[in-house]
């Protein structure tokens, strides 16, 4: 628990070039706007009348609704495509399964949504993976007390799970941060270790590989798992067979470029689009980065720490932690320390 209360929670709480068209037409660019949120607090409502308290993770359903792990409010929030924010589940800090606001979470960090509209939650300090039906009924899928154990349902143990993602078959992948492992949960609730072992850095197969506080996970159509290996400042890739490699990143810093020549600063959130591009919430650099399938890293949006809506690198974020991508390629960002949910769209400025 000491590491959760320290470095991990400190992280969680605490250049795109526009393409011009011919004939003198205005250039399109990535435009950053605020979908919902304002000052720190709690309030349901429309757009900037709503309030969040260090929103950490975001996910999208097929209808374009955005789900938010509202970390310090201990809630799971829902935002409609029109920007209307409501509370799906949760109330005060604690642990309780149940319906809607009768349920309790303890610093939920990550969310994912399956094809049926069920929401999965990495319930960080409860060391559990929770499931919320579309009607708001909360149950525990897997996990119990803090520790490490593979097994079925609540006989399994996690230590500070932070990121969750689904594959097409309904398997749930978990960034088990303080165990330095990536875990897999079958639809029946059976928990196994996909990759990772002790804290460190090593590419390799299954448990011979090493991570250092992995925080975010994403899955592509082929079943490859992408990991924001936060304290290693790298984005890692795990094949369905468990082979771990480094897609991009090296030492802490900032640099766009190819593969391990690029640099990140404590990346937290990852997402992958239908074309295989990986999007990264680069927390310490206050940027949203993009990695092509070939490993080329560029900056999609953001610049220095702050808050500003606008075009590409003229925009500002403050500790972005979560990213999600819709079918049109729009990127949604949990801008944690600004207490906002932002949207990045490719459009006319």
Secondary structure, 3 states (H helix, E strand, C coil): CHHHHHHHHHHHCCCCCCCCCHHHCCCEEEEEEEEEECCCCCECEEHHHCECCCEEEEEECCCCCEEEEEHHHCEEEEECCCCEEEEEEECCCCCECEEHHHCECCCEEEEEECCCCCEEEEECCCCEEEEECCCCEEEEEEECCCCCECEEHHHCECCCEEEEEECCCCCEEEEEHHHCEEEEECCCCEEEEEEECCCCCECEEHHHCECCCEEEEEECCCCCEEEEEHHHCEEEEECCCCEEEEEEECCECCECEEHHHCEECCEEEEEECCCCCEEEEEHHHCEEEEECCCCEEEEEEECCCCCECEEHHHCECCCEEEEEECCCCCEEEEEHHHCEEEEEEEEEC
